[in-house]
């Protein structure tokens, strides 16, 4: 099985949040990053989609929210 693509600094920060919490929503990630990096909701969602494309994350639908977890 080939290695997963490399992570950018921001992607690694997001993955550290996911690994720490087990599962997250985009809002959870935004709140966790807010003290250091104030990012727009759309930016957070883009990062989560990229991490899913790179096979680091998967999501489930809980109500109307996507809940992401590490693969």
Order of alpha helices (4+ residues) and beta strands (2+ residues): alpha-beta-alpha-alpha-beta-beta
